[in-house]
């Protein structure tokens, strides 16, 4: 019988680590650059290799994620980052007398100043201690991640340990408001031995993301002045731009009935909005820009109907705006 070869103590890791010069020139490896944006993604996200056949394919793939109808699939971004600081703890060592032995390398921790306004800072606070994973976008438009551990050729997101958003740093006579946050990675190898990238040449400022819209039921105030049918009609007001801008006023000329949805929470069934009228009215010295919605059939008395904006994929082609009405911001009306 042929003699079998034992693999006891065989270190397969020794089969890599060739250190011939890897150039930065034509066809060479790209050096990581200054980080300019943080992209938050669902846990375990891997951008597939099919999305990296070209820069155009990549941009199409990721742009769709930022405006996804389903929040569980949606990506989010903190863009225009500055004041980068590497707060990674220095490797530990043991001083045994003659020798100083390096012992442990710690996971990276980075901090940034989020160069944005207070409205976006308020939204950023909602991600404090989030459990989402993330990618970095550097100043060259390159996406930093790590090799997909499943070996599919994808770009995996970094595993997040903690995203911590500091409270507001107020104006002084020398500085503007400071919005600071830090990211603590969980795995140092993802940043080092397993680091990977895609040279997307992407402009993070050109990425469209969703903005919140808040709906309010004002039927009790405007119902009588507008002479609505209380068995089928509801009157809503809406705000966006972090409640600072009237949504109906801004888009009154282009809004249509399909921009809104209705759901009867009492029966667990969708309701159909037959018509929608948008306008302006003054009541008791207050000006209201309103959406007057009429259901195709009257709900049973005491039924509660929840009104919301339609999914972003529906509203964007109509009003050319990337907006969403999340569940806490919807309006409910009791018929």
N, C-alpha and C positions, 0 to 999 in steps of 0.2 A: 504494500500500500504506500502511496506517496506520503511524505512527511507533511503534517499540517504546520502552518506558521502561527505562532502565538502572538496575539496583539496585546499582551500584558504590558502596561506602562506606555503604550503607544500614544503619543501626543499629536493628534492630527492637526492641532492648531499651528504646529510648526511648519505646515505646508503652505502658509501664507506669510506675508511680511517681507516680500522682496522690495528692497529699498533703492532700486535704480531711480534715477532722477525722473520725476513726473512733472513735465513742464506745464507752465501756465499759458504758453503760447498757443498757436493754432492747433486745435484739436486737443488741447491739454485740459487738465482739471481746473475747475473754476474755484477761486478762493472765496470763502464766505465773506460777506461785506456787512456794513453797518445795518442793524435791524431797524426797520421803519414801520412795520405793522405786525400785529398779532391777530391771527385768524383762529377763532374758537370753533371747534367741530365736535360732533358726537363722539363719545368714547369708542375707541377701536377703529376710527376712520382710516381707510387706506384709499388713496387716489389710485385707480387702476392703471395699468400700463397702457390700456387702450385710450386713456385720456391724455397720454403723453407722447403720442405719435407726432404731434406738431404743437407749436405754440397756440395756433388757432383752436385746435381741438381741446387743449388744456383750458384756455380762456372760456370757451363755450361751456365746458363741464363745470368749472368752479363758479362762474357767474350765475348759473342756474341754481346752485346751492344757496346762494345768498338771498334769493327771492322765492325759495321753495314754499309751496302752499302749506305743507305740513310742518309744524314747528319742530317736531322731533328729527326732521331731516335737514333743518336749516342751519346755515353757517353764519357767524357773526364776526365782526372785525373791529379792532381798535386801530385806527390808522393815524398817520402823521405823528409817530413817536419820536421823542427827542430825549436828551439828557440821559443817554444810556449809561448804566453803571453795572459792572459785573460784581455782584455781591456773593459770588461763590466762595464758600469757606475754603481756606487753604488746606492742602493735604496735611493730615496729622503725621507726627513723627515721634519716635522714641529715642531718647538720649540715653545710651547705655554706658557712657563714659568716653571711650575712644571713638565709638561709632554713633552716628545719628541715622537711624533707620526710618525711612519713609514707610508709613503703615497703611493709610486709608485715603482714598480720593472721594470727595463729596460731590453730590449732584449739583448741577448748576442752579444758580439763582440770579435773575436779572431784574433790574428796576428801570422804570421809564417815567418820563413826564408826557402825559397825554395832551397834545397840543390841540385842544378843542374848546368848545364853549360849555357853559354850565348845563345846558339842556342835555347834551350828549354825555356829560359827566354823570348826570342823574341816572341815565340809562346804564352807563358802565357800572354803577354801584349795584345794579341788579345781578351782576355776575360775580360779586364778591364771594369767594369761597365756592365758586362753581366747580362741578366735577367734570367739565368738558375738557377734552384734549385740544391740541393746538398745533398750528404751523407758524413759522416766522416768514415774513416777506422782507428781504433786504433791499438796500438802495439800488441794486441792479435789477430789481424785479424778479429775483430768484426766490423760489419757495424752498425753505429748509425743513427737512423732516428726517426720517431714517428708513433703512431698508425694511420692506415688508417681511416680517419674520416667517410668513407662510411661503416665502420663495416665489411669489407670483410676479415679481418685478414691479410692484406698486410702490408708492411713496407713503409711508405710514406717518401718522401724526404723533407728535411727542406725547408721552404720558404725563399728565398734569398731577402734581401733588397739591399745590395750592396757588390759586390766583387771588391776590389780596389787593383790593382797591382802597387806598387811603381816603380819609375824609378830606374835604376841601381845604386847600391852603389859600388864605385870603390875600387880596391885594395889599401890597405895601407901596411906599413911595419909590421903590426900586424894581419891583417885580409885579407881573400880572398874577391873576389867580393861578394856583398850581394844582393840577390834577395828577396825582402820582399813583402808580401801582407797581406791584412786583409779581414775578412768576417764579415759583419754586418747582423745578423739574423733579421727577421721581427717579429717573434712571440716567446716570451719567454716560453710560455706554451709547445711548441713543444720540448723544451730542458728539461723540468721539469716534470710537471704533465703528459704529454702525451709522454714522452720519451719511445722509443722502440728500440730493437736491434735484429740482427741475428748473432749468433756466427758462422761465416762462416769459421773461421780458415784459412783465405785467406792471401796469401803473395802478397802484392801489387806490389812488384818487378817482380812477375811472370805474371802480367797482360799485354797482348800484346795490343798495341795501334797503330794507324796509323801514318805514317810519310808522309809529303808532297813531291810530285815530281813536278818539274817545267819543262814544255816542251817548246822548242823554234824551230820555223820554220827556217831552214838554207838552204832551197832549192836554194835561190839566190846565196849562196856561194858554195855549194857542188853539185848543179845540173849539171853544166857543167863538172866538173872533174869526176863525177860518170856516166855521160851520161844518165841521167834519161829521161823518157818520160814525158814531161811537161803537157800532157793532163790527166794523171792518177796518177803520182807519186809525192810524197812529201818526204823531208828529214828532220828529226827531231834530235835535241840534247836534252838531259835531264839531270837535276841535282836533287840531293836530299841531305839529311843530312844538311838541311838549306843552300843549294846551294854550299856546300863545297866539295861534292863528285859527280863524274860523274856517273850517273845512268846506262847509256848504258855500260860504261867500266866495272862497277861492276857486272852487270848481263848479259853481252853479250852472254855468253855461254848457258843461259837457257831461254832467252826471245824468244817469238814466236809471230806470227801475232795476235792470240786471246788476247794477253796482251793489245792491243790497240783498240780503237773504233774511228769511223768517223761519223760525223753528218753534213749534208748539211744544214746550217742555212738559205740559200736562198730559199730552197724548203720545209724546215721543215721535212726532212725525213732522216733516217739513211742511211749511205753509207757502203758498204761492203769492207773490206780490204782483198784482195785476197792473197797477199804474203807480206813477210817482210824479209829484209836482214839487218843484223847488222854487223858493222865493224868499222875499223879505217882508217883514211886518213889524210894526212898532206897537207894543202893548205896555201901558203904564210907563211910558217914557223909555222903555228898554227896546232896543232893536234886536230882532231875532232873524237869523237866516235859517230856513227850515227845509226839511225833507218831509213831505206829506205823502205817506205810503198807504195804499189801499190794498187789502187782501182780496183775493178772488172769491173767498167764501168766509162767512162770519164764524169765528171760533165759538165754541160753547161758552156761555157766561161763566166767569171765574177762571177760564183757561188763561195760562200765562204764556205769552209768545215772546221769544227772544229775537231781537233784531240785531243784525251785524252787517259789516261789509262783506261782499263776496270775496272769494279767494283772490290773492294777488294776481294770479294768472288771468283772472276774469277782469278785474278792475284796471290793470295797467294798460291794456290795449284801448280802453275806453277813455280814460282820463289822463293817460301818459304820466302816471305817478306811481311810485313803488310804496304802497301803503298797506297796512294790515290792521284789522280790529281784533285784538286778542280777547279771549273770553272775559277777563275781568273788566274790559272796556266796552262790552256790549250793553244794549239797553233792553230791559224787559218791561212788557206792558200787560197789565191784567185787564181782560175784556169783560 
